[in-house]
Structures are given as structure tokens and as C-alpha cells.
Amino acid sequence: MKFNELPLIAPILKALQDKNYSEPTAIQEKAIPLVLQQNDVMGCAQTGTGKTAAFAIPIIQRIHELEEGKSGKPQLLSLIVTPTRELAIQIDDNIRLYSKYTNLKHAVIFGGVKQGQQVEKMKRGVHVLVATPGRLLDLITQGHISLSQVKIFVLDEADRMLDMGFVNDVKKLLKLLPTKRQSLFFSATMPKSILNLANEILTNPKKIEVSPVSSTAETIQQYLYYTNRSDKKKLLMHILKDEKMDQVLIFGRTKHGADRIVRDLQKHKIKSAAIHGDKAQNQRQKALTDFKSGKLRVLVATDIAARGIDIDKLKYVINFDVPEAAETYVHRIGRSGRAGESGIAITMSEPEENTLVKDIEKLTKQSIPVIKDQPFPQTEKPMTDAEKKEWNKEKQRRKQEFFANRNKNKSGRR
């Protein structure tokens, strides 16, 4: 199917043509007609399937048709809530691209920055608002935003929203929205807690599931290196000797670990930066912009950014640390191989992480090919006392960061 076979208006088709988008992804093909028909939708799709356009395009069209010929200050007609600032900015960027030939006004708000410019934009009026929960509730409480006219509500990355402790914020927002509205609910996973939340939000929803949440994209080639903890840095430098790897996203487990990886890379003259919750918003955006533009060869991220990084044609992802949740592996490597592009995902496993690899293979129902011809193979030797001490420190950091992030999210600062 082509985009011009969907019931889309000329301004949107022209914007899609500018981006050389001719064929919708599976979720776009299914969701766009349902949203245009004003159905509530519950979508389950793995990362990298084109989910943002699946709701953004029909929302733009519906509002364009509702507002055509009207004058005066724009009213807030659609609210899109998402868990992280990176994801909010990404969604707003996509809306800007798809709506360029319409008169739609849109804005994005998030915490971690001064609110002045965001408040000014809201005063001028917008049709579509993309927001993280904490800042949104702050500005509502201050009287800068009213949700009374919202006709289309989107909750994106619902499972991540719950993981980050936003469930109570979401429930507060539901009480402020009009009862009569269209609601769209998207999540990469659908455990019982997510289904319960969906039932609170949606009315007779149309359900879309484009692929099992445990599956990885077929376009991603996966490789596994078994190594020792003491050799991981050397193995990473060995892998990065391949000059074809000119844009690489590396995932570390903790903020401290991500910064440490960057320091090691910079010692080897590899241009890199870290992106995580302790970085200021302007630092995070600069790192992401520099990475996208090619000024940085490597971006090191923690899992909080795993679903908020959207880079066209990103090919290489490296798991420096194996994620503790198998589902996180799917989200991480899904940063590559997006929308039909090819990708390569490399995972480095030390002995204490081998059971986590087994969990991933059990979830995805596939074995990850092991690279045996490499200079730093895993051995059976036990950890030294120094390595045990560092391992215990790392576990303590992980625990501290987990609770610090939960507390930060609950305070509405993200």
C-alpha cells in the first residue's frame, strides 16, 4: 500500500513526499484509518515501527479539517503525553514535519528547563500539545493550560510511563480531560497493569498489534561477545576499530557507568558524549544533535533514553552492559533497524551477565550468534577481590539510581 491510497489530505501527502515516505509501515496502515474514523485505539507495537506517525498524521488531519476557515487564537484540541523529554521533543519534531503545509500550531513542554518560553507559547495558543506529565500538571495548576477543549488524547509509551512512576500523574490528568473525547493508547508491552490502565482510558477501542512485543526486528543482525569484566573496555575498543562503524549508540547500565565509558572513549580519541538523567536538558539535546549530525561518533545512553532516541538510519547499537530486563534488550536494539532499515546489535556479556543473556534468548525465542574469533574471550577464572569490590559498587549504584529516578519522577521534575 502507498500513503496516497490512504484517506489523507493533499497537504499531508505533500509533506510525506518531501521526506520520501511513500509506503506506510504496518501500524501506520492499520491505525491511520481507525483514528480518522474517530475510534479509540489501543496499539501494541515494538519500537521502530513508525508508531509516532501512526497517531500524529491522522491527528493533524482531523484538526486541520476542524479548524479550516476559522480565525482567532488556536484552542488546545489534542494532548499527547509521553514519559521522557527526548521522546516529547521527537514527537513534536515529527508533528512539525507532517504539518508543514497546514496551519496547525503545536508546542512541546517538559521539565528540567525554565518554563517561561513554554508558557509564552501556550499563551499564543496551540492546537496540539506534547508534554511530559510533571511539567504539564505544574502548568495546569498555575492556570497556564486548560484541557477543557481537548478532543483527542494520546498516551504514548504507556509501559514506560508506569515503569517511571507516572501512573498517579496520568490518573490526575484523566480527571481533567473531557469525558467525551477520542483516546489513543500505545505501548510496546501489554502486561496486566497496562491493560488495566487502558481500560480506564479507552471506550470500545480498536486493537492493533503489529508484531509480538518479545520479537526483534528482522532487519537487525544480532551478535554476542562473551568476555570478562576486566576486558570489556579493551573489547569495546577492538570492536570500534572498524571504521565503518561511524555512528554507534552504546547502552550502559548506570549514569556513572555511561560517563566512565565516555571518558575511556575520549582517551582513545573517539568523539563521544553521554546522555542520561543527570545531564541538563541543553546538554542532552546538544549531545543528541551532535550525534545525529555526525560531530560525535558515539553516543552513550542509559535506559531512560532507550525509547526516546530516534535517529534515521542508525545502524549500530552496542550493549556494553546486558540489561537486567529482557524486554529492555528489545527496546535498546530497536534504536537500529528502524522502519525497514538494516541494523547491527552487539552485546558484550561478562560471566555475571550470562544468565541475563539466556533470559533474552528465552523471551525472543532465538539464539544470539556468538562471535568466538575475538581477542578477549570469556574465561572460567573467578573474579579477583578488586573486581568483586567494583561489581558490588556497580550493583549499589544501580540500586541508588533506580530509586533516585523513581523519586525524581514522582516529584514531577522530569
KAHUSUL-V622235 format. One record per helix or strand of 2 or more residues. SS is the DSSP state (~ for helix, > for strand). FROM is the first residue (numbers start at 1). TO is the last residue. If there is no record, write none. Layout:
SS/FROM/TO
SS/FROM/TO
This chain:
~/3/5
~/10/18
~/26/36
>/41/44
~/51/67
>/78/81
~/85/98
>/106/109
~/116/124
>/128/131
~/133/141
>/152/155
~/158/163
~/167/176
>/182/187
~/192/201
>/206/209
>/220/226
~/229/239
>/248/251
~/255/267
>/272/275
~/281/293
>/298/301
~/303/305
>/316/319
~/326/333
~/338/340
>/343/349
~/351/364
>/369/370
~/385/410
